[in-house]
Amino acid sequence: MMIKPSTSLRNDYNAISDFCKEKKQPVFLTKNGEGDLVVMSMEAYSLREEMLDLREKLLNAEAMRLQGAKTYSLDEVNEKLEALING
């Protein structure tokens, strides 16, 4: 984990940008000794958002299953997919 003062963003932007992209890690910025911001690459941010979206969908599906929604076995899903593919 890299922690830098906020002035580093202004004074050493390229190094922070390179670190975030190469290590795929965020940089935590402080202001007056307190945590203030987190900087990360757009790639890391997009991946994080996709993972959070998938987690939310999985949690919703699990909640629906627990509430009694119909579920399908792997064989049933394969049969349905084959029927769709083969017409």
MARTOR-282334 format. One record per residue: x, y, z of N, C-alpha, C in turn; residue number from 1. Coordinates in steps of 0.001 Angstrom, whole numbers. Layout:
% MARTOR-282334
<n.xx = X	n.yy = Y	n.zz = Z	ca.xx = X	ca.yy = Y	ca.zz = Z	c.xx = X	c.yy = Y	c.zz = Z	i = NUM>
...
END
This chain:
% MARTOR-282334
<n.xx = 852	n.yy = -1175	n.zz = 0	ca.xx = 0	ca.yy = 0	ca.zz = 0	c.xx = 892	c.yy = 1229	c.zz = 0	i = 1>
<n.xx = 575	n.yy = 2169	n.zz = -889	ca.xx = 1342	ca.yy = 3407	ca.zz = -962	c.xx = 502	c.yy = 4554	c.zz = -409	i = 2>
<n.xx = 1083	n.yy = 5272	n.zz = 543	ca.xx = 440	ca.yy = 6441	ca.zz = 1140	c.xx = 1337	c.yy = 7629	c.zz = 874	i = 3>
<n.xx = 761	n.yy = 8691	n.zz = 319	ca.xx = 1520	ca.yy = 9890	ca.zz = -32	c.xx = 758	c.yy = 11125	c.zz = 424	i = 4>
<n.xx = 1483	n.yy = 12198	n.zz = 703	ca.xx = 786	ca.yy = 13459	ca.zz = 989	c.xx = 159	c.yy = 14001	c.zz = -296	i = 5>
<n.xx = -898	n.yy = 14764	n.zz = -162	ca.xx = -1617	ca.yy = 15255	ca.zz = -1335	c.xx = -734	c.yy = 16087	c.zz = -2260	i = 6>
<n.xx = 288	n.yy = 16729	n.zz = -1725	ca.xx = 1184	ca.yy = 17520	ca.zz = -2582	c.xx = 1929	c.yy = 16637	c.zz = -3576	i = 7>
<n.xx = 2057	n.yy = 15357	n.zz = -3287	ca.xx = 2723	ca.yy = 14446	ca.zz = -4217	c.xx = 1970	c.yy = 14341	c.zz = -5529	i = 8>
<n.xx = 668	n.yy = 14488	n.zz = -5471	ca.xx = -119	ca.yy = 14404	ca.zz = -6694	c.xx = 262	c.yy = 15532	c.zz = -7651	i = 9>
<n.xx = 485	n.yy = 16703	n.zz = -7123	ca.xx = 872	ca.yy = 17842	ca.zz = -7940	c.xx = 2342	c.yy = 17737	c.zz = -8352	i = 10>
<n.xx = 3188	n.yy = 17354	n.zz = -7406	ca.xx = 4629	ca.yy = 17361	ca.zz = -7655	c.xx = 5157	c.yy = 16117	c.zz = -8356	i = 11>
<n.xx = 4445	n.yy = 14993	n.zz = -8235	ca.xx = 4966	ca.yy = 13734	ca.zz = -8756	c.xx = 3865	c.yy = 12910	c.zz = -9422	i = 12>
<n.xx = 3028	n.yy = 13601	n.zz = -10203	ca.xx = 1880	ca.yy = 12960	ca.zz = -10836	c.xx = 2281	c.yy = 11749	c.zz = -11664	i = 13>
<n.xx = 3307	n.yy = 11899	n.zz = -12508	ca.xx = 3687	ca.yy = 10814	ca.zz = -13420	c.xx = 4103	c.yy = 9556	c.zz = -12668	i = 14>
<n.xx = 4837	n.yy = 9697	n.zz = -11584	ca.xx = 5267	ca.yy = 8533	ca.zz = -10806	c.xx = 4063	c.yy = 7849	c.zz = -10156	i = 15>
<n.xx = 3124	n.yy = 8633	n.zz = -9657	ca.xx = 1917	ca.yy = 8068	ca.zz = -9045	c.xx = 1090	c.yy = 7353	c.zz = -10106	i = 16>
<n.xx = 938	n.yy = 7975	n.zz = -11258	ca.xx = 192	ca.yy = 7369	ca.zz = -12354	c.xx = 839	c.yy = 6057	c.zz = -12788	i = 17>
<n.xx = 2146	n.yy = 6070	n.zz = -12959	ca.xx = 2875	ca.yy = 4858	ca.zz = -13363	c.xx = 2717	c.yy = 3753	c.zz = -12325	i = 18>
<n.xx = 2826	n.yy = 4104	n.zz = -11047	ca.xx = 2664	ca.yy = 3115	ca.zz = -9973	c.xx = 1288	c.yy = 2462	c.zz = -10044	i = 19>
<n.xx = 241	n.yy = 3292	n.zz = -10158	ca.xx = -1129	ca.yy = 2768	ca.zz = -10187	c.xx = -1333	c.yy = 1825	c.zz = -11369	i = 20>
<n.xx = -783	n.yy = 2179	n.zz = -12518	ca.xx = -970	ca.yy = 1369	ca.zz = -13723	c.xx = -134	c.yy = 95	c.zz = -13685	i = 21>
<n.xx = 1115	n.yy = 201	n.zz = -13263	ca.xx = 2018	ca.yy = -954	ca.zz = -13272	c.xx = 1670	c.yy = -1957	c.zz = -12174	i = 22>
<n.xx = 1424	n.yy = -1468	n.zz = -10982	ca.xx = 1158	ca.yy = -2348	ca.zz = -9834	c.xx = -316	c.yy = -2700	c.zz = -9685	i = 23>
<n.xx = -1163	n.yy = -1992	n.zz = -10457	ca.xx = -2613	ca.yy = -2175	ca.zz = -10346	c.xx = -3077	c.yy = -2005	c.zz = -8898	i = 24>
<n.xx = -2500	n.yy = -1017	n.zz = -8245	ca.xx = -2793	ca.yy = -707	ca.zz = -6846	c.xx = -3173	c.yy = 764	c.zz = -6722	i = 25>
<n.xx = -4026	n.yy = 1098	n.zz = -5772	ca.xx = -4344	ca.yy = 2505	ca.zz = -5539	c.xx = -3253	c.yy = 3191	c.zz = -4719	i = 26>
<n.xx = -3259	n.yy = 4503	n.zz = -4765	ca.xx = -2398	ca.yy = 5323	ca.zz = -3913	c.xx = -3319	c.yy = 6110	c.zz = -2998	i = 27>
<n.xx = -3037	n.yy = 6055	n.zz = -1718	ca.xx = -3830	ca.yy = 6772	ca.zz = -722	c.xx = -3161	c.yy = 8106	c.zz = -458	i = 28>
<n.xx = -3927	n.yy = 9191	n.zz = -559	ca.xx = -3398	ca.yy = 10533	ca.zz = -357	c.xx = -3893	c.yy = 11104	c.zz = 958	i = 29>
<n.xx = -2984	n.yy = 11780	n.zz = 1642	ca.xx = -3340	ca.yy = 12403	ca.zz = 2906	c.xx = -3335	c.yy = 13922	c.zz = 2764	i = 30>
<n.xx = -4079	n.yy = 14567	n.zz = 3622	ca.xx = -4103	ca.yy = 16032	ca.zz = 3683	c.xx = -4010	c.yy = 16398	c.zz = 5154	i = 31>
<n.xx = -2986	n.yy = 17131	n.zz = 5511	ca.xx = -2737	ca.yy = 17501	ca.zz = 6901	c.xx = -2636	c.yy = 16266	c.zz = 7798	i = 32>
<n.xx = -2026	n.yy = 15200	n.zz = 7246	ca.xx = -1799	ca.yy = 13989	ca.zz = 8024	c.xx = -2994	c.yy = 13062	c.zz = 8150	i = 33>
<n.xx = -4113	n.yy = 13418	n.zz = 7548	ca.xx = -5328	ca.yy = 12601	ca.zz = 7615	c.xx = -5641	c.yy = 12035	c.zz = 6236	i = 34>
<n.xx = -6240	n.yy = 10845	n.zz = 6178	ca.xx = -6655	ca.yy = 10274	ca.zz = 4909	c.xx = -7618	c.yy = 11197	c.zz = 4198	i = 35>
<n.xx = -7431	n.yy = 11359	n.zz = 2868	ca.xx = -8258	ca.yy = 12300	ca.zz = 2125	c.xx = -8808	c.yy = 11700	c.zz = 836	i = 36>
<n.xx = -7947	n.yy = 11118	n.zz = -6	ca.xx = -8365	ca.yy = 10608	ca.zz = -1302	c.xx = -7689	c.yy = 9286	c.zz = -1620	i = 37>
<n.xx = -8283	n.yy = 8576	n.zz = -2567	ca.xx = -7668	ca.yy = 7373	ca.zz = -3125	c.xx = -7596	c.yy = 7584	c.zz = -4629	i = 38>
<n.xx = -6423	n.yy = 7333	n.zz = -5202	ca.xx = -6218	ca.yy = 7478	ca.zz = -6640	c.xx = -5913	c.yy = 6101	c.zz = -7209	i = 39>
<n.xx = -6582	n.yy = 5757	n.zz = -8321	ca.xx = -6309	ca.yy = 4467	ca.zz = -8968	c.xx = -6439	c.yy = 4633	c.zz = -10467	i = 40>
<n.xx = -5899	n.yy = 3671	n.zz = -11197	ca.xx = -5990	ca.yy = 3722	ca.zz = -12655	c.xx = -7434	c.yy = 3516	c.zz = -13080	i = 41>
<n.xx = -7750	n.yy = 3969	n.zz = -14277	ca.xx = -9100	ca.yy = 3768	ca.zz = -14802	c.xx = -9379	c.yy = 2286	c.zz = -14996	i = 42>
<n.xx = -8363	n.yy = 1519	n.zz = -15388	ca.xx = -8522	ca.yy = 73	ca.zz = -15562	c.xx = -8899	c.yy = -586	c.zz = -14233	i = 43>
<n.xx = -8192	n.yy = -225	n.zz = -13166	ca.xx = -8481	ca.yy = -796	ca.zz = -11850	c.xx = -9878	c.yy = -381	c.zz = -11377	i = 44>
<n.xx = -10241	n.yy = 866	n.zz = -11639	ca.xx = -11560	ca.yy = 1350	ca.zz = -11246	c.xx = -12659	c.yy = 590	c.zz = -11994	i = 45>
<n.xx = -12488	n.yy = 420	n.zz = -13302	ca.xx = -13488	ca.yy = -292	ca.zz = -14102	c.xx = -13631	c.yy = -1731	c.zz = -13629	i = 46>
<n.xx = -12514	n.yy = -2392	n.zz = -13371	ca.xx = -12555	ca.yy = -3772	ca.zz = -12886	c.xx = -13268	c.yy = -3843	c.zz = -11543	i = 47>
<n.xx = -12975	n.yy = -2904	n.zz = -10669	ca.xx = -13628	ca.yy = -2875	ca.zz = -9353	c.xx = -15141	c.yy = -2687	c.zz = -9498	i = 48>
<n.xx = -15546	n.yy = -1790	n.zz = -10378	ca.xx = -16974	ca.yy = -1554	ca.zz = -10598	c.xx = -17655	c.yy = -2794	c.zz = -11158	i = 49>
<n.xx = -17000	n.yy = -3480	n.zz = -12095	ca.xx = -17565	ca.yy = -4704	ca.zz = -12663	c.xx = -17707	c.yy = -5784	c.zz = -11594	i = 50>
<n.xx = -16703	n.yy = -5913	n.zz = -10736	ca.xx = -16767	ca.yy = -6906	ca.zz = -9662	c.xx = -17884	c.yy = -6580	c.zz = -8678	i = 51>
<n.xx = -18033	n.yy = -5319	n.zz = -8336	ca.xx = -19107	ca.yy = -4914	ca.zz = -7428	c.xx = -20480	c.yy = -5161	c.zz = -8048	i = 52>
<n.xx = -20606	n.yy = -4892	n.zz = -9349	ca.xx = -21862	ca.yy = -5134	ca.zz = -10046	c.xx = -22190	c.yy = -6624	c.zz = -10053	i = 53>
<n.xx = -21201	n.yy = -7458	n.zz = -10333	ca.xx = -21413	ca.yy = -8903	ca.zz = -10325	c.xx = -21783	c.yy = -9394	c.zz = -8935	i = 54>
<n.xx = -21101	n.yy = -8888	n.zz = -7915	ca.xx = -21411	ca.yy = -9285	ca.zz = -6539	c.xx = -22852	c.yy = -8920	c.zz = -6189	i = 55>
<n.xx = -23289	n.yy = -7740	n.zz = -6606	ca.xx = -24662	ca.yy = -7326	ca.zz = -6326	c.xx = -25656	c.yy = -8259	c.zz = -7016	i = 56>
<n.xx = -25375	n.yy = -8638	n.zz = -8264	ca.xx = -26263	ca.yy = -9547	ca.zz = -8987	c.xx = -26309	c.yy = -10912	c.zz = -8310	i = 57>
<n.xx = -25155	n.yy = -11399	n.zz = -7862	ca.xx = -25120	ca.yy = -12691	ca.zz = -7180	c.xx = -25882	c.yy = -12646	c.zz = -5857	i = 58>
<n.xx = -25725	n.yy = -11558	n.zz = -5114	ca.xx = -26465	ca.yy = -11418	ca.zz = -3860	c.xx = -27969	c.yy = -11345	c.zz = -4099	i = 59>
<n.xx = -28376	n.yy = -10644	n.zz = -5148	ca.xx = -29804	ca.yy = -10578	ca.zz = -5482	c.xx = -30334	c.yy = -11950	c.zz = -5877	i = 60>
<n.xx = -29562	n.yy = -12684	n.zz = -6672	ca.xx = -29982	ca.yy = -14030	ca.zz = -7078	c.xx = -30095	c.yy = -14945	c.zz = -5865	i = 61>
<n.xx = -29154	n.yy = -14852	n.zz = -4951	ca.xx = -29199	ca.yy = -15678	ca.zz = -3742	c.xx = -30398	c.yy = -15300	c.zz = -2877	i = 62>
<n.xx = -30687	n.yy = -14020	n.zz = -2770	ca.xx = -31854	ca.yy = -13578	ca.zz = -1991	c.xx = -33133	c.yy = -14112	c.zz = -2616	i = 63>
<n.xx = -33213	n.yy = -14073	n.zz = -3947	ca.xx = -34403	ca.yy = -14603	ca.zz = -4630	c.xx = -34518	c.yy = -16112	c.zz = -4399	i = 64>
<n.xx = -33396	n.yy = -16829	n.zz = -4448	ca.xx = -33411	ca.yy = -18268	ca.zz = -4203	c.xx = -33916	c.yy = -18576	c.zz = -2802	i = 65>
<n.xx = -33439	n.yy = -17795	n.zz = -1831	ca.xx = -33863	ca.yy = -18007	ca.zz = -447	c.xx = -35343	c.yy = -17687	c.zz = -247	i = 66>
<n.xx = -35877	n.yy = -16812	n.zz = -1099	ca.xx = -37303	ca.yy = -16465	ca.zz = -1017	c.xx = -38175	c.yy = -17448	c.zz = -1787	i = 67>
<n.xx = -37541	n.yy = -18479	n.zz = -2370	ca.xx = -38315	ca.yy = -19523	ca.zz = -3029	c.xx = -38406	c.yy = -19423	c.zz = -4537	i = 68>
<n.xx = -37602	n.yy = -18571	n.zz = -5157	ca.xx = -37628	ca.yy = -18473	ca.zz = -6617	c.xx = -37213	c.yy = -19806	c.zz = -7240	i = 69>
<n.xx = -37746	n.yy = -20092	n.zz = -8411	ca.xx = -37419	ca.yy = -21346	ca.zz = -9105	c.xx = -35936	c.yy = -21382	c.zz = -9428	i = 70>
<n.xx = -35324	n.yy = -22525	n.zz = -9200	ca.xx = -33929	ca.yy = -22733	ca.zz = -9557	c.xx = -33852	c.yy = -23852	c.zz = -10586	i = 71>
<n.xx = -32726	n.yy = -23933	n.zz = -11271	ca.xx = -32533	ca.yy = -24923	ca.zz = -12319	c.xx = -31240	c.yy = -25683	c.zz = -12070	i = 72>
<n.xx = -31272	n.yy = -26965	n.zz = -12359	ca.xx = -30054	ca.yy = -27768	ca.zz = -12257	c.xx = -29177	c.yy = -27477	c.zz = -13475	i = 73>
<n.xx = -27948	n.yy = -27900	n.zz = -13413	ca.xx = -27033	ca.yy = -27708	ca.zz = -14531	c.xx = -27547	c.yy = -28435	c.zz = -15771	i = 74>
<n.xx = -28097	n.yy = -29620	n.zz = -15588	ca.xx = -28652	ca.yy = -30376	ca.zz = -16724	c.xx = -29823	c.yy = -29630	c.zz = -17363	i = 75>
<n.xx = -30679	n.yy = -29047	n.zz = -16540	ca.xx = -31820	ca.yy = -28289	ca.zz = -17068	c.xx = -31348	c.yy = -27072	c.zz = -17863	i = 76>
<n.xx = -30349	n.yy = -26390	n.zz = -17363	ca.xx = -29811	ca.yy = -25219	ca.zz = -18064	c.xx = -29199	c.yy = -25647	c.zz = -19387	i = 77>
<n.xx = -28418	n.yy = -26747	n.zz = -19382	ca.xx = -27811	ca.yy = -27232	ca.zz = -20618	c.xx = -28879	c.yy = -27602	c.zz = -21645	i = 78>
<n.xx = -29953	n.yy = -28252	n.zz = -21205	ca.xx = -31035	ca.yy = -28618	ca.zz = -22116	c.xx = -31683	c.yy = -27379	c.zz = -22728	i = 79>
<n.xx = -31925	n.yy = -26375	n.zz = -21907	ca.xx = -32536	ca.yy = -25140	ca.zz = -22403	c.xx = -31612	c.yy = -24436	c.zz = -23405	i = 80>
<n.xx = -30317	n.yy = -24391	n.zz = -23109	ca.xx = -29364	ca.yy = -23759	ca.zz = -24021	c.xx = -29275	c.yy = -24514	c.zz = -25342	i = 81>
<n.xx = -29229	n.yy = -25826	n.zz = -25257	ca.xx = -29181	ca.yy = -26627	ca.zz = -26484	c.xx = -30426	c.yy = -26428	c.zz = -27324	i = 82>
<n.xx = -31584	n.yy = -26335	n.zz = -26667	ca.xx = -32835	ca.yy = -26102	ca.zz = -27388	c.xx = -32810	c.yy = -24736	c.zz = -28077	i = 83>
<n.xx = -32275	n.yy = -23734	n.zz = -27411	ca.xx = -32180	ca.yy = -22402	ca.zz = -28014	c.xx = -31217	c.yy = -22393	c.zz = -29194	i = 84>
<n.xx = -30095	n.yy = -23071	n.zz = -29030	ca.xx = -29077	ca.yy = -23098	ca.zz = -30081	c.xx = -29558	c.yy = -23887	c.zz = -31286	i = 85>
<n.xx = -30175	n.yy = -25014	n.zz = -31033	ca.xx = -30589	ca.yy = -25905	ca.zz = -32118	c.xx = -31972	c.yy = -25565	c.zz = -32691	i = 86>
<n.xx = -32620	n.yy = -24608	n.zz = -32101	ca.xx = -33896	ca.yy = -24159	ca.zz = -32633	c.xx = -35020	c.yy = -25016	c.zz = -32210	i = 87>
END
